[in-house]
Every structure is written in structure tokens, then in C-alpha cells.
Amino acid sequence: MSEKRKYKKRYCKYCEAKVDYMDYKDVGSLRFSLSERYKIMPRRLTGNCKKHQDMIEVAIKRARAAALIPYTVTRKAVVAAPFENLK
């Protein structure tokens, strides 16, 4: 039988900071929940709790609608540093 891999327990950094609201205009804090292709990273990778992950998803979707964050990056247009133009 194979043994289960033991992973380090991840903690929600927003619970530790006692964040009540995620602002969609603060792109600098949202970029930690985005991959290099601007996809929303799942909870199992970021360690966020359900409440804060839902707030992050809503904030990212609002920032995309306001054109602060791009929706997708194509495979052909490779960006060396994707978060350089986000401030």
C-alpha cells in the first residue's frame, strides 16, 4: 500500500490579518491569488478559507470587469513578468 503524503498545513493569511472586505481596486493584494496567466488560484494552493476565497473571487471578477486585470493571457503572447504592469 502507498503511504499518504503529508503536506504542511496552510493557513488563511486574511483571517490572521482580520480582513473584512477585499477591495477590487487594490490589484497589488489580488495578484497573490492569481497565476501567471491571470487565473484564479484554488484554495488548496493559496490556503485561504472559504469566506475569503469567495471575497477574492468577487473582487477579481470586478477588477476584470473594470479592466484593471486582464481576463486571460494567450499561449502565444508569452509575458516574461506578468505582474510588472499591475500596480
matplotlib code that plots the C-alpha trace (Angstrom):
import matplotlib.pyplot as plt

x = [0.0, 1.1, 1.6, -0.3, 1.9, 1.9, 1.7, 2.3, -1.0, -1.7, -3.4, -5.5, -3.5, -6.6, -8.0, -4.8, -4.9, -8.6, -9.7, -13.4, -13.6, -11.5, -11.3, -11.2, -9.2, -6.3, -4.7, -1.4, -3.1, -5.1, -2.1, -1.1, -4.3, -3.7, -1.5, 1.0, -1.8, -4.1, -6.3, -7.7, -5.7, -7.7, -8.0, -5.8, -2.8, -3.3, -4.6, -7.5, -10.6, -13.9, -15.2, -12.1, -11.7, -15.3, -14.4, -11.2, -13.2, -15.7, -13.0, -11.0, -14.1, -15.0, -11.4, -11.6, -14.9, -13.3, -10.3, -7.8, -6.8, -6.9, -9.2, -6.7, -3.2, -2.8, -0.2, 1.4, 1.9, 4.4, 4.9, 8.3, 7.0, 3.2, 2.7, 5.1, 2.3, -0.1, 0.4]
y = [0.0, 3.5, 5.9, 9.2, 12.3, 14.7, 18.3, 21.4, 22.9, 26.2, 29.0, 31.8, 34.9, 37.1, 35.5, 36.2, 39.9, 40.0, 41.3, 42.0, 43.4, 42.8, 45.9, 45.2, 48.4, 47.1, 45.0, 44.6, 42.4, 40.4, 39.4, 36.8, 34.9, 34.9, 32.6, 33.8, 33.5, 35.6, 32.6, 32.5, 30.1, 27.4, 27.3, 24.2, 26.2, 29.5, 28.2, 30.6, 29.8, 29.6, 33.0, 34.9, 32.8, 33.9, 37.5, 37.2, 35.7, 38.5, 41.2, 39.6, 39.4, 43.0, 44.1, 42.2, 44.0, 47.3, 46.4, 46.5, 42.9, 41.1, 38.1, 35.8, 35.6, 33.7, 31.0, 32.7, 36.0, 35.0, 37.6, 37.5, 39.3, 39.2, 41.4, 44.2, 46.4, 45.8, 48.5]
z = [0.0, -0.7, 2.2, 2.3, 1.6, 4.5, 3.5, 5.5, 6.9, 5.1, 7.0, 5.7, 5.7, 5.5, 8.7, 10.5, 9.3, 10.2, 6.8, 6.5, 2.9, -0.2, -2.4, -6.2, -6.8, -4.7, -7.5, -5.6, -3.0, -5.5, -7.5, -4.9, -5.7, -9.5, -11.5, -14.2, -16.7, -14.5, -13.5, -10.0, -7.9, -5.9, -2.1, -1.8, -3.2, -1.5, 1.8, 2.0, 3.9, 2.0, 3.2, 2.0, -1.2, -2.2, -1.4, -3.5, -6.5, -6.4, -6.2, -9.1, -11.2, -10.5, -11.3, -14.6, -15.5, -14.7, -16.9, -14.0, -14.6, -18.0, -18.4, -20.0, -21.5, -24.7, -25.0, -28.0, -26.2, -23.6, -20.9, -19.0, -15.9, -15.9, -12.8, -13.8, -15.3, -12.4, -9.7]

ax = plt.figure().add_subplot(projection="3d")
ax.plot(x, y, z, "-o")
ax.set_aspect("equal")
plt.show()
